[in-house]
């Protein structure tokens, strides 16, 4: 078959300007992208906060318009078809372009408005909430959307303006800086130790109740071989799935558990147990390179950096500082009172 010739307008004839074909529904493409990214309609439903049936309907309609299947529906989830993979790659580029438009808009925003800070559930619920009054006294017109979750929101996809996390992101498109180091140790509330005694060794834990934070798969969140050798078989009294529940269970005397050493600045009746060496995680802050162009985001970054400043807060230093040395090592941070002083204050 001979190649088709391109039609040319006839001289003197009325010329019709052909409009480019536009995608009818970006929302449907976004839903398809999220379903493919999540691996199932159910997981995408939780992420997008839409019903499974609504997501299925949008993807089905998109496939009907495209004229081919994008996803293979399987019992355990979804998989991309060959055509779906091509659409997926193009949709990712569209998504990144839309993020670029939003970042340009945000960079010129005023110093009032909302800043979304994604942070690990424990750090957000305990440490950052204790520092919020400092931020709001200095920035009364900024609303902090503190997203405390086990699964950290994605800064690359603009799910958050700033993220505080315990694993170093790998993206070269983000600004990444180390804020400090989180040291964790065994702790118990004074009331628990008064009732059950103080363990003198890791083996003694077999005579005590443990509070063990576990993930969705039932695995201990902290490094198990470090904190609990296989030869030690204690009784587990509580299995919280988030850091705040883990902390409050220990604070209320439910048993012995692992907590970060900064809890000494928040609760004076916790006792650190020198049963194993401390375990540490680096704390990272990450945000888009142009995020500081927004005054309110820049102020939030400065506040977060100060909140984890190891010079003011010795529990975030690279080297482990024993809690009994906090008051001596601290310079201008939270007033860490001694336990006798705390008890005296309650009597007064």
C-alpha positions in Angstrom: 0.0 0.0 0.0 1.5 3.4 -1.0 2.2 5.8 1.8 -0.6 8.3 2.5 0.2 11.8 1.4 -0.2 14.6 3.9 -3.1 16.8 3.0 -2.3 20.4 2.2 -4.7 23.3 2.4 -5.9 24.5 -1.0 -4.8 28.0 -1.9 -7.5 30.4 -1.2 -9.6 28.0 0.7 -10.7 28.4 4.2 -8.1 26.9 6.6 -9.3 24.9 9.6 -7.0 24.9 12.6 -6.9 21.4 14.1 -6.9 21.4 17.9 -4.5 18.9 19.4 -6.0 15.9 21.1 -6.1 16.3 24.8 -6.5 13.7 27.5 -10.1 13.8 28.6 -9.6 13.0 32.3 -6.4 13.4 34.2 -8.1 12.2 37.4 -8.7 8.8 35.8 -5.0 8.6 34.8 -4.0 9.6 38.3 -6.2 6.8 39.7 -4.7 4.3 37.3 -1.2 5.5 38.3 -2.0 5.1 42.0 -3.5 1.6 41.6 -0.4 0.5 39.6 1.9 2.1 42.2 0.0 0.5 45.2 -0.3 -2.9 43.6 -4.1 -3.3 44.2 -7.3 -1.4 44.1 -7.7 -1.9 47.9 -4.4 -0.4 48.8 -5.1 2.5 46.4 -8.5 3.0 47.9 -6.9 3.5 51.4 -4.4 6.0 49.9 -6.9 8.0 47.8 -9.7 7.7 50.3 -12.2 6.6 47.6 -14.1 3.4 47.4 -12.7 0.4 45.6 -15.7 0.4 43.2 -15.2 4.1 42.3 -11.5 3.4 41.5 -12.5 0.3 39.4 -15.1 2.3 37.5 -12.6 5.1 36.7 -9.9 2.7 35.5 -12.5 0.7 33.4 -13.7 4.0 31.8 -10.1 5.0 31.0 -9.4 1.6 29.4 -12.5 1.9 27.3 -11.4 5.3 26.0 -7.9 4.1 25.4 -9.1 1.0 23.6 -6.9 -1.5 25.4 -6.4 -3.0 28.9 -4.0 -1.2 31.2 -4.1 -3.6 34.2 -4.3 -7.3 34.6 -6.7 -8.1 37.6 -5.4 -10.9 39.7 -6.4 -12.5 43.0 -3.4 -10.9 44.8 -3.5 -7.5 43.1 -2.9 -6.0 39.7 -0.1 -6.0 37.2 0.6 -3.7 34.2 0.0 -4.9 30.7 2.5 -4.1 28.0 0.4 -1.1 26.9 -0.3 -0.2 30.5 3.4 0.0 31.2 3.8 2.6 28.4 0.9 4.6 29.7 2.2 4.3 33.2 5.6 5.7 32.2 4.0 8.6 30.3 1.6 9.3 33.3 4.6 9.5 35.6 6.1 12.2 33.5 2.7 14.0 33.6 2.6 13.7 37.4 6.1 15.1 37.7 5.2 18.0 35.5 2.2 18.8 37.6 4.4 18.7 40.7 6.6 21.3 39.0 3.7 23.6 38.5 2.6 23.2 42.2 6.2 23.8 43.4 6.4 27.0 41.4 3.1 28.1 42.9 4.2 27.2 46.5 7.6 28.9 46.1 5.9 32.3 45.8 3.4 31.8 48.6 3.2 34.1 51.6 4.5 33.3 55.1 0.9 32.4 56.2 -0.8 29.1 55.4 -0.1 25.4 55.9 3.1 23.4 56.0 2.9 19.6 55.8 5.5 17.8 57.9 5.7 14.1 57.6 7.5 12.4 60.5 7.8 9.0 62.1 5.0 8.3 64.5 7.1 8.1 67.6 9.2 11.3 67.0 6.1 13.2 66.0 3.8 12.1 68.8 6.4 12.6 71.6 9.2 14.9 70.7 7.8 17.3 68.1 4.6 17.9 69.9 6.6 19.0 72.9 8.2 21.6 70.7 5.1 22.9 69.0 4.5 25.9 71.3 7.9 27.3 70.4 7.0 27.3 66.7 3.5 28.8 67.1 4.7 31.6 69.3 7.1 32.6 66.6 4.8 31.8 63.6 1.1 32.4 64.7 -0.2 32.4 61.1 1.3 29.1 60.0 -0.6 25.9 60.3 1.5 22.8 60.8 0.0 19.7 59.4 1.9 17.2 61.4 1.6 13.9 59.6 2.7 11.3 62.1 2.7 7.8 60.6 4.6 4.6 60.4 4.7 4.9 56.6 6.3 8.3 55.8 4.6 10.5 53.2 6.5 11.0 50.0 8.1 14.4 49.6 9.0 13.7 45.9 5.3 13.3 45.2 4.4 16.4 47.2 2.5 14.4 49.8 4.5 16.5 52.3 6.6 19.7 52.2 9.2 18.3 54.6 9.9 14.8 55.9 11.7 13.6 59.1 12.8 10.0 58.8 15.2 7.4 60.2 16.3 6.1 56.8 18.3 8.2 54.4 16.3 8.9 51.2 18.1 8.0 47.9 16.7 10.7 45.6 19.2 13.1 44.1 16.4 15.6 43.5 15.9 16.3 47.2 17.8 18.3 49.8 18.9 15.8 52.5 20.6 16.7 55.8 21.3 14.8 58.9 19.7 16.3 62.0 21.1 14.1 64.7 21.0 10.5 66.0 18.3 8.7 67.9 19.7 6.5 70.7 17.4 3.7 72.2 17.7 1.7 75.4 15.6 -0.4 77.7 13.3 1.6 80.0 10.8 0.9 82.7 8.6 3.2 84.8 9.6 3.5 88.5 6.3 2.1 89.6 6.9 -1.1 87.6 10.4 -1.6 89.1 9.1 -0.9 92.6 6.5 -3.7 92.1 8.6 -6.2 90.2 12.2 -5.4 91.0 15.0 -4.2 88.7 16.6 -6.7 86.3 20.4 -6.9 86.7 21.1 -8.5 83.3 19.5 -9.3 80.0 18.9 -12.9 81.2 16.8 -11.4 84.1 14.2 -10.2 81.6 12.8 -13.7 81.7 11.3 -12.8 85.1 9.7 -9.6 83.7 7.0 -8.5 81.3 8.0 -6.8 78.1 6.3 -4.2 76.0 7.3 -4.9 72.3 6.4 -2.6 69.4 5.7 -4.8 66.3 5.1 -4.0 62.7 2.2 -5.3 60.6 4.0 -8.6 60.1 4.4 -9.0 63.8 8.2 -8.3 63.7 9.8 -6.4 66.5 10.4 -2.8 65.2 13.8 -2.5 67.0 16.7 -4.8 66.2 15.8 -8.0 67.9 19.2 -9.7 68.1 20.7 -6.6 69.7 18.0 -6.1 72.3 16.8 -9.7 72.8 19.2 -12.6 72.2 17.5 -15.8 71.2 18.5 -17.5 74.4 16.4 -15.1 76.4 12.6 -15.9 76.5 10.7 -13.2 78.5 6.9 -12.8 78.7 5.6 -10.2 76.2 2.7 -8.4 77.9 1.8 -5.8 75.3 2.5 -5.7 71.5 1.7 -2.1 70.3 1.8 -1.3 66.6 2.9 2.3 66.9 5.5 4.2 68.9 3.1 6.4 70.9 1.2 3.3 72.2 4.6 1.6 73.0 5.8 4.7 74.9 2.6 5.2 76.9 2.4 1.5 77.8 5.9 1.7 79.3 5.2 5.1 81.0 2.1 3.6 82.6 4.0 0.7 84.0 2.8 -2.1 81.7 6.3 -3.6 81.5 9.9 -3.0 80.3 10.5 -1.8 76.7 12.8 0.0 74.3 12.5 3.8 74.1 14.6 6.7 72.8 16.7 8.4 75.4 15.0 11.8 74.8 12.0 10.5 76.8 14.0 11.5 79.9 13.3 15.1 78.9 9.5 14.4 78.8 8.9 11.9 81.6 10.9 12.1 84.8 9.8 8.8 86.3 11.3 6.5 83.7 14.4 4.6 84.6 17.0 3.6 81.9 18.2 0.0 82.3 21.9 -0.7 81.3 21.2 -4.2 80.0 22.6 -3.8 76.5 24.6 -1.2 74.6 22.5 1.6 73.1 21.2 1.2 69.5 21.2 4.2 67.2 19.4 5.5 64.1 20.4 8.7 62.2 17.6 11.3 61.9 17.3 12.9 58.4 15.4 15.9 57.1 14.4 16.0 53.5 12.6 18.5 51.3 12.6 19.8 47.7 15.5 22.0 46.7 13.3 25.0 46.1 11.2 24.6 49.2 13.0 27.3 51.1 11.6 29.8 48.6 8.4 29.6 50.5 8.8 31.7 53.7 6.5 29.4 55.8 8.3 26.2 54.7 11.7 27.9 55.4 10.5 28.8 58.9 9.4 25.2 59.5 12.7 23.8 58.3 14.6 26.2 60.6 12.3 25.2 63.5 12.8 21.4 62.9 16.6 21.9 62.6 16.6 23.7 66.0 14.3 21.1 67.5 16.9 18.3 66.8 20.0 20.5 67.4 22.5 18.2 69.2 24.2 21.2 70.8 21.0 22.0 72.7 19.7 18.5 73.1 22.5 16.0 74.0 20.3 13.0 73.5 20.5 13.7 69.7 24.3 13.7 69.6 26.3 11.2 67.5 28.0 9.9 70.6 25.8 8.3 73.3 25.4 10.5 76.3 24.1 8.7 79.4 20.9 10.3 80.8 22.6 11.1 84.1 24.9 13.4 82.2 22.2 15.2 80.3 21.9 18.2 82.6 25.6 18.8 82.5 25.9 18.4 78.7 22.8 20.4 77.8 23.2 24.1 76.7 20.1 26.1 76.5 17.6 23.3 75.7 14.8 21.8 77.6 15.2 22.0 81.4 15.9 18.4 82.3 15.1 18.2 86.0 16.5 15.5 88.2 14.0 12.8 89.4 14.3 14.0 93.0 13.5 17.5 91.9 10.5 16.3 89.9 9.1 14.3 92.8 9.7 17.3 95.1 7.8 19.5 92.6 4.8 17.1 92.8 4.8 17.3 96.6 4.8 21.1 96.5 
